[in-house]
Amino acid sequence: MIAFKSATELTQMLRDRQISAYELFAEYKARADRFNKKLNAIIWNDPHAEATARSADSSSLLAGLPMTVKESFDVTGAPTTWGIPELRNNIAASDAVVVERMRAAGANVFGKTNVPLNLGDFQSYNVIYGTTNNPWDTGRTPGGSSGGSAAALAAGLTAFEIGSDIGGSIRNPAHFCGVFGHKPTYRLIPARGHAPPGVLAEPEIAVVGPLGRSAADLDLALDLLAKPDRLETGLSYDLPRLDGRKLKDLKVAVWADDDVAPVSRDVERGVQKVADALRRAGASVNADARPAFSAATSHATYQDLLFAYLSISVPDPAFAELKAQTLNLAPDDQRPELAMLRAQTMDHRRWVQQNEAREKLRWAWREFFDRYDVLVAPIMATAAFAHDQSPMESRTVDVDGWPRPYFEQVFWAGLPGVAYLPATVIPTGNNAGGLPIGVQIIGPAYGDRLTIGVARLLEAEGFAFTPPPAYA
């Protein structure tokens, strides 16, 4: 079915005039009319999209390819709310950089997809747009915060998607919905236009990047988006490639589980499936290799820097209250539940110390990738879980019958995130319950073409997108 072809295949068909941009847009619109009520993945439609499709230039790079983007990106004339009720009437006056670049290449950005409140959840629901469902099981979440992105792709409602990721927000939904996703090296793709009103600075840790139905789509996105912003016009990126190397030529490390954030047997089996395929292909695979730091150290550094950054969204009166609570803490009171409070209110001296800790992690990774090409690891503890809109502090995740803290699983997202590393999620197939399982391929800084290249080789070995049966 044409709706489930990759963006790369569709672009070629458009340029070869095997199908027109209008015909392809009409196909996705018809599917959205049929299925989106059930999924609630696409939450805004461009009223000019049909006219744009009719006038598309088939000689442009994307030749009118219909696509959607995450709601949190500015699209001229569209609301950008981040799911925050107070921003309901925030209408963008210009395009985010990634939207601008996709349109310049000939894309038809015809809609926006749903997110959680302030992009802060492994689910995608908010009071403005409602709840997005997983196309493999509508009683389950598609993930977050790019949940609408992954659901729309998996259900064949769009050809291509752009999301964002600070705590797995591209990679988690890709895993939950069975599609490909790529978290780029930090600042490789400019995030300008993906921020609350008035914010221009690049965010801490967070990146923007693509989701697609094939690894080739991720490469296509880098071709168009991996360029410096206008403030950095003197820069250029030279991203190394596999250069003809096959799976048999690779040295691969595997990190299948960890006591800091235990994963389910289904997820561990997904990692092992990839490791076994690599071994069969002749790759050198080491399941014991680790960078020279403890998992707990990496996670603590990530959480401190993450919570410190996220505290900027806390209103001034509430932040003053948090600060007062911190001042009343005894220095020797190191209860784990106080770590977030201390991170939210850390002073600049403490931030500099944690940034130094991050640099040590980055150098440990650099030395690790002198010995290994990539690392294969989980991205989440389980397959997609049932919708849970209870208070966050009371939520848990069931890991093989063992209730674990809800946000514990962000460890796997933060592992490469805090060190600015690229990571590519690929599908590994479904568990016994019919739910997709993905794994992430982590590489060295600016090794984006390497992780995507390995994903392309593994896709050829069968680790490929499969449409959910109810939508095929």
C-alpha positions as CSV (number, residue, x, y, z in Angstrom):
1,M,0.0,0.0,0.0
2,I,1.4,3.4,-1.0
3,A,0.6,5.1,2.3
4,F,3.1,2.8,4.1
5,K,6.0,3.3,1.7
6,S,9.0,5.2,3.0
7,A,9.5,8.9,2.5
8,T,12.5,8.1,0.4
9,E,10.5,5.8,-1.9
10,L,7.6,8.3,-2.2
11,T,9.9,11.1,-3.0
12,Q,11.4,9.1,-5.9
13,M,7.9,8.3,-7.1
14,L,6.9,11.9,-7.0
15,R,10.0,13.0,-8.9
16,D,9.4,10.3,-11.5
17,R,5.8,11.4,-11.8
18,Q,4.5,7.9,-11.0
19,I,2.1,9.8,-8.6
20,S,1.3,13.5,-8.2
21,A,1.8,15.4,-5.0
22,Y,-2.0,16.0,-4.9
23,E,-2.8,12.3,-5.3
24,L,-0.5,11.4,-2.5
25,F,-1.8,14.2,-0.3
26,A,-5.4,13.0,-1.0
27,E,-4.4,9.5,0.0
28,Y,-3.1,10.6,3.4
29,K,-6.1,13.0,3.9
30,A,-8.5,10.1,3.1
31,R,-6.7,7.9,5.6
32,A,-6.7,10.6,8.2
33,D,-10.4,11.1,7.7
34,R,-10.9,7.4,8.2
35,F,-8.5,6.6,11.1
36,N,-7.5,9.8,12.9
37,K,-10.7,10.0,15.1
38,K,-9.6,6.6,16.5
39,L,-6.0,7.7,17.1
40,N,-6.2,11.4,17.6
41,A,-2.6,11.7,16.3
42,I,-3.0,14.7,13.9
43,I,-4.5,17.6,15.8
44,W,-4.2,20.5,13.3
45,N,-4.5,20.6,9.6
46,D,-3.2,23.3,7.3
47,P,-6.2,24.8,5.3
48,H,-3.9,25.6,2.4
49,A,-2.4,22.1,2.2
50,E,-4.5,21.0,-0.8
51,A,-3.6,24.1,-2.8
52,T,0.1,23.5,-1.9
53,A,-0.2,19.9,-3.1
54,R,-1.7,21.0,-6.4
55,S,1.0,23.5,-7.1
56,A,4.0,21.3,-5.9
57,D,7.1,21.3,-8.0
58,S,8.0,17.8,-9.0
59,S,11.6,18.8,-9.7
60,S,12.3,19.9,-6.1
61,L,14.1,17.6,-3.8
62,L,11.0,16.4,-2.0
63,A,8.6,17.1,-4.9
64,G,5.6,17.9,-2.7
65,L,6.0,15.1,-0.2
66,P,3.1,15.4,2.4
67,M,4.3,15.4,6.0
68,T,3.4,16.4,9.5
69,V,5.5,17.8,12.4
70,K,5.2,17.7,16.1
71,E,2.8,20.3,17.6
72,S,5.7,22.0,19.4
73,F,7.3,23.3,16.2
74,D,6.3,26.7,14.9
75,V,4.4,26.5,11.7
76,T,3.2,29.8,10.3
77,G,-0.5,30.4,11.1
78,A,-0.7,27.3,13.4
79,P,-1.1,27.2,17.2
80,T,2.1,26.2,19.1
81,T,0.9,25.2,22.5
82,W,3.1,22.4,23.8
83,G,-0.1,21.2,25.3
84,I,-0.2,24.1,27.7
85,P,-3.7,25.6,28.1
86,E,-2.3,29.1,28.6
87,L,-0.7,28.9,25.2
88,R,-3.9,27.8,23.4
89,N,-4.0,31.1,21.4
90,N,-0.3,31.2,20.6
91,I,-0.3,31.4,16.8
92,A,3.2,31.1,15.2
93,A,4.2,34.1,12.9
94,S,7.0,32.1,11.3
95,D,8.3,28.6,10.7
96,A,10.8,26.8,12.9
97,V,14.1,26.2,11.1
98,V,13.3,22.5,10.4
99,V,9.9,23.4,8.9
100,E,11.5,26.2,6.8
101,R,14.2,23.8,5.5
102,M,11.7,21.0,4.7
103,R,9.4,23.4,2.9
104,A,12.4,24.9,1.0
105,A,13.1,21.3,-0.2
106,G,9.6,21.0,-1.5
107,A,7.7,19.3,1.4
108,N,4.0,20.0,2.0
109,V,3.7,20.3,5.8
110,F,0.0,19.6,6.0
111,G,-0.5,19.1,9.7
112,K,0.7,18.9,13.3
113,T,0.7,16.0,15.7
114,N,-0.1,15.6,19.4
115,V,2.1,16.0,22.4
116,P,1.8,15.8,26.2
117,L,1.6,18.8,28.5
118,N,4.9,20.7,28.2
119,L,6.3,17.7,26.4
120,G,6.9,16.1,29.8
121,D,5.6,12.6,29.6
122,F,6.0,9.1,28.0
123,Q,2.4,9.5,26.9
124,S,0.8,12.1,24.6
125,Y,-2.3,13.8,26.1
126,N,-3.3,17.3,27.1
127,V,-6.5,19.2,27.9
128,I,-6.4,21.1,24.6
129,Y,-6.2,18.2,22.1
130,G,-7.0,15.1,24.2
131,T,-5.4,11.7,24.2
132,T,-3.4,10.0,21.4
133,N,-3.7,6.3,21.1
134,N,-1.2,3.6,19.9
135,P,-2.2,2.2,16.5
136,W,-1.1,-1.3,17.7
137,D,-3.5,-1.1,20.7
138,T,-5.6,1.9,21.2
139,G,-5.8,1.2,25.0
140,R,-2.1,1.9,25.1
141,T,0.1,5.0,24.8
142,P,2.0,5.7,21.6
143,G,4.7,7.2,23.8
144,G,5.8,10.8,24.3
145,S,6.5,13.4,23.8
146,S,6.5,12.8,20.0
147,G,3.7,10.4,20.4
148,G,1.4,11.8,17.8
149,S,4.4,11.8,15.3
150,A,5.0,8.1,15.7
151,A,1.3,7.1,15.8
152,A,0.6,9.0,12.5
153,L,3.6,7.4,10.8
154,A,2.8,3.9,12.0
155,A,-0.8,4.2,10.9
156,G,0.1,5.5,7.5
157,L,-1.4,9.0,8.0
158,T,1.7,10.9,7.0
159,A,4.8,10.3,4.9
160,F,7.4,11.8,7.3
161,E,7.7,13.4,10.7
162,I,10.0,15.6,12.8
163,G,10.1,15.4,16.6
164,S,12.2,16.4,19.5
165,D,14.1,14.5,22.2
166,I,15.4,15.5,25.7
167,G,14.4,12.3,27.5
168,G,13.7,9.8,24.7
169,S,10.9,11.8,23.1
170,I,11.8,10.7,19.6
171,R,13.2,7.3,20.5
172,N,10.5,6.2,23.0
173,P,7.5,6.7,20.6
174,A,9.5,5.1,17.8
175,H,10.0,2.0,20.0
176,F,6.3,2.0,21.1
177,C,4.9,2.3,17.6
178,G,7.4,0.2,15.6
179,V,9.0,3.0,13.4
180,F,12.5,4.4,13.0
181,G,13.7,7.5,14.9
182,H,16.9,9.4,15.2
183,K,18.2,11.5,18.1
184,P,20.9,13.6,16.5
185,T,24.2,14.8,18.0
186,Y,23.5,17.8,20.1
187,R,23.0,21.0,18.0
188,L,23.6,19.1,14.7
189,I,20.1,20.3,13.7
190,P,19.0,23.8,14.8
191,A,16.2,23.8,17.3
192,R,15.2,27.4,16.7
193,G,11.4,27.7,16.5
194,H,10.9,24.7,18.8
195,A,10.6,26.7,22.1
196,P,8.1,28.5,24.2
197,P,7.3,32.1,23.0
198,G,10.3,34.4,23.1
199,V,13.0,31.8,23.6
200,L,15.9,31.7,21.2
201,A,18.7,29.8,23.0
202,E,19.4,26.2,22.2
203,P,18.0,24.1,25.0
204,E,20.1,22.0,27.3
205,I,20.5,18.3,26.1
206,A,17.4,18.6,23.9
207,V,17.6,18.0,20.1
208,V,15.2,17.9,17.2
209,G,15.2,15.1,14.6
210,P,13.3,12.8,12.3
211,L,11.0,9.8,12.5
212,G,10.4,7.6,9.5
213,R,9.3,4.2,8.2
214,S,12.8,3.4,7.1
215,A,16.4,4.1,8.0
216,A,16.9,5.8,4.6
217,D,14.3,8.4,5.6
218,L,16.5,9.4,8.6
219,D,19.5,9.8,6.2
220,L,17.3,11.9,3.9
221,A,16.4,14.2,6.9
222,L,20.1,14.7,7.7
223,D,20.7,15.7,4.1
224,L,18.2,18.5,4.5
225,L,18.4,19.5,8.1
226,A,22.0,18.9,9.5
227,K,23.3,22.4,8.8
228,P,24.3,25.2,11.2
229,D,21.9,28.0,11.9
230,R,22.4,31.5,10.7
231,L,24.5,32.5,13.7
232,E,27.0,29.9,12.8
233,T,27.4,30.2,9.1
234,G,31.1,29.6,9.3
235,L,30.6,26.0,10.4
236,S,30.1,22.9,8.4
237,Y,29.7,19.3,9.4
238,D,31.7,16.3,8.1
239,L,29.7,13.3,9.3
240,P,31.6,10.0,8.8
241,R,29.9,7.2,7.0
242,L,30.3,3.4,7.0
243,D,32.1,3.8,3.6
244,G,31.2,0.4,2.3
245,R,31.7,-1.5,5.5
246,K,29.3,-4.3,6.1
247,L,28.0,-5.8,9.4
248,K,30.9,-8.3,9.4
249,D,33.3,-5.4,9.6
250,L,31.9,-3.9,12.7
251,K,32.9,-4.0,16.4
252,V,29.7,-3.7,18.4
253,A,29.1,-3.4,22.1
254,V,25.8,-4.5,23.7
255,W,24.3,-3.1,26.9
256,A,21.1,-5.2,27.3
257,D,20.1,-4.4,30.9
258,D,21.2,-2.6,34.0
259,D,20.3,-2.6,37.7
260,V,19.9,1.2,37.6
261,A,16.9,0.7,35.3
262,P,15.9,-3.0,34.7
263,V,14.2,-3.8,31.5
264,S,11.6,-6.5,30.7
265,R,12.4,-9.8,29.2
266,D,10.7,-8.7,26.0
267,V,13.0,-5.7,25.7
268,E,16.1,-7.6,26.5
269,R,15.1,-10.2,23.9
270,G,14.9,-7.4,21.3
271,V,18.4,-6.3,22.1
272,Q,19.6,-9.9,21.9
273,K,17.9,-10.4,18.6
274,V,19.9,-7.6,17.2
275,A,23.1,-8.9,18.8
276,D,22.5,-12.4,17.4
277,A,21.9,-11.0,13.9
278,L,25.1,-9.1,14.1
279,R,27.0,-12.2,15.2
280,R,25.5,-14.2,12.4
281,A,26.6,-11.6,9.9
282,G,30.2,-11.8,11.2
283,A,30.4,-8.7,13.4
284,S,32.5,-8.7,16.5
285,V,30.0,-8.4,19.4
286,N,31.0,-7.8,23.0
287,A,28.2,-8.0,25.6
288,D,30.4,-6.9,28.5
289,A,32.1,-3.8,27.1
290,R,31.2,-0.6,28.9
291,P,32.5,3.0,28.9
292,A,34.7,3.9,31.9
293,F,32.1,5.2,34.2
294,S,29.3,3.8,36.4
295,A,25.7,3.7,35.2
296,A,24.7,5.4,38.4
297,T,27.1,8.3,37.8
298,S,25.9,8.9,34.3
299,H,22.2,8.8,35.4
300,A,22.8,11.2,38.3
301,T,24.6,13.7,36.0
302,Y,21.9,13.5,33.4
303,Q,19.1,14.0,36.0
304,D,20.8,16.9,37.6
305,L,21.4,18.7,34.3
306,L,17.9,17.8,33.0
307,F,16.0,19.0,36.1
308,A,18.1,22.1,36.3
309,Y,17.1,23.0,32.8
310,L,13.5,22.1,33.1
311,S,13.1,24.3,36.1
312,I,13.0,27.3,33.8
313,S,9.4,26.5,33.1
314,V,8.5,26.8,36.8
315,P,6.7,30.1,37.5
316,D,8.6,32.5,39.7
317,P,6.5,32.1,42.8
318,A,6.6,28.3,42.7
319,F,10.4,28.4,42.1
320,A,10.8,30.7,45.1
321,E,9.0,28.1,47.2
322,L,11.2,25.3,45.8
323,K,14.3,27.4,46.7
324,A,13.0,27.9,50.2
325,Q,12.5,24.2,50.6
326,T,16.1,23.6,49.5
327,L,17.5,26.1,52.0
328,N,15.9,24.1,54.8
329,L,17.5,20.8,53.8
330,A,20.2,19.4,56.0
331,P,23.4,18.9,54.0
332,D,23.6,15.3,55.2
333,D,20.0,14.6,54.1
334,Q,20.7,12.7,50.9
335,R,17.3,11.0,50.4
336,P,16.8,10.1,46.7
337,E,13.5,11.9,46.6
338,L,15.3,15.2,47.3
339,A,17.7,14.9,44.4
340,M,15.1,16.5,42.0
341,L,14.5,19.4,44.3
342,R,18.3,20.1,44.7
343,A,18.7,19.8,40.9
344,Q,15.9,22.2,40.2
345,T,17.3,24.9,42.4
346,M,21.1,24.4,41.9
347,D,23.2,27.5,41.7
348,H,25.6,28.2,38.9
349,R,28.6,26.9,40.8
350,R,26.9,23.5,41.1
351,W,25.9,23.6,37.5
352,V,29.5,24.1,36.4
353,Q,30.5,21.1,38.5
354,Q,27.9,19.0,36.8
355,N,28.9,20.2,33.4
356,E,32.4,19.1,34.3
357,A,31.1,15.7,35.2
358,R,29.4,15.6,31.8
359,E,32.7,16.4,30.0
360,K,34.2,13.4,31.8
361,L,31.4,11.2,30.5
362,R,31.9,12.6,27.0
363,W,35.6,11.8,27.1
364,A,34.9,8.3,28.4
365,W,32.5,7.7,25.6
366,R,35.1,9.1,23.1
367,E,37.6,6.5,24.3
368,F,35.0,3.8,24.2
369,F,34.2,4.5,20.6
370,D,37.8,4.4,19.7
371,R,37.4,0.6,20.3
372,Y,33.8,0.0,19.2
373,D,31.8,1.3,16.3
374,V,28.4,1.4,18.0
375,L,26.6,0.3,21.1
376,V,23.2,-1.5,21.0
377,A,20.9,-0.9,24.0
378,P,17.3,-0.6,25.1
379,I,15.5,2.7,25.0
380,M,12.6,1.9,27.4
381,A,11.9,-0.8,30.0
382,T,8.8,-2.3,28.4
383,A,6.7,-2.3,25.3
384,A,3.9,0.3,25.2
385,F,1.9,0.4,28.4
386,A,-1.7,1.1,29.1
387,H,-2.9,4.8,29.3
388,D,-2.3,6.1,32.8
389,Q,-3.4,9.6,33.5
390,S,-3.1,9.3,37.3
391,P,-0.8,11.8,39.1
392,M,2.7,11.3,37.9
393,E,4.1,10.9,41.4
394,S,1.9,7.8,41.9
395,R,2.6,6.1,38.6
396,T,4.8,3.0,38.2
397,V,5.8,0.8,35.2
398,D,5.2,-2.9,35.4
399,V,8.5,-4.6,34.4
400,D,7.6,-8.3,34.4
401,G,5.4,-8.0,37.4
402,W,7.8,-5.7,39.3
403,P,6.5,-2.2,39.8
404,R,9.3,0.3,39.0
405,P,9.3,4.1,39.3
406,Y,7.7,5.7,36.3
407,F,10.6,8.0,35.4
408,E,13.4,5.4,36.2
409,Q,13.4,4.2,32.6
410,V,14.6,7.6,31.4
411,F,18.0,6.2,32.2
412,W,18.2,4.6,28.8
413,A,17.4,7.9,27.0
414,G,19.8,9.9,29.2
415,L,22.7,7.5,28.6
416,P,23.6,9.0,25.2
417,G,21.6,12.2,25.8
418,V,23.7,13.7,28.6
419,A,26.8,13.1,26.5
420,Y,25.4,14.7,23.3
421,L,25.6,11.4,21.4
422,P,23.5,10.3,18.4
423,A,21.1,7.3,18.8
424,T,19.0,5.6,16.2
425,V,16.0,3.5,17.1
426,I,15.1,0.5,14.9
427,P,12.2,-2.0,15.1
428,T,13.0,-5.5,16.2
429,G,9.6,-7.1,15.7
430,N,6.7,-7.6,18.1
431,N,6.4,-9.3,21.5
432,A,3.9,-12.2,22.2
433,G,1.2,-9.6,22.8
434,G,1.7,-8.1,19.4
435,L,3.4,-4.9,20.5
436,P,6.5,-3.5,18.8
437,I,9.9,-3.6,20.5
438,G,12.7,-1.2,19.4
439,V,16.3,-0.8,20.4
440,Q,18.7,2.1,20.1
441,I,22.0,2.1,18.2
442,I,24.3,4.7,20.0
443,G,27.4,6.1,18.3
444,P,30.1,8.7,18.9
445,A,29.4,12.4,18.6
446,Y,28.8,13.3,15.0
447,G,28.5,9.6,14.2
448,D,24.9,10.1,13.1
449,R,25.6,8.6,9.6
450,L,27.3,5.6,11.3
451,T,24.3,4.8,13.6
452,I,21.9,5.3,10.7
453,G,24.2,3.3,8.4
454,V,24.1,0.4,10.8
455,A,20.3,0.7,11.0
456,R,20.1,0.5,7.2
457,L,22.2,-2.7,7.2
458,L,20.1,-4.2,10.0
459,E,16.9,-3.2,8.2
460,A,18.1,-5.2,5.2
461,E,18.4,-8.2,7.6
462,G,14.7,-7.9,8.5
463,F,14.6,-5.3,11.3
464,A,12.1,-3.3,9.3
465,F,8.8,-1.4,9.7
466,T,5.6,-3.4,9.6
467,P,2.2,-1.7,9.4
468,P,-0.3,-2.3,12.3
469,P,-2.8,-4.8,10.9
470,A,-5.9,-2.7,11.6
471,Y,-4.5,0.1,9.3
472,A,-2.9,-1.9,6.5
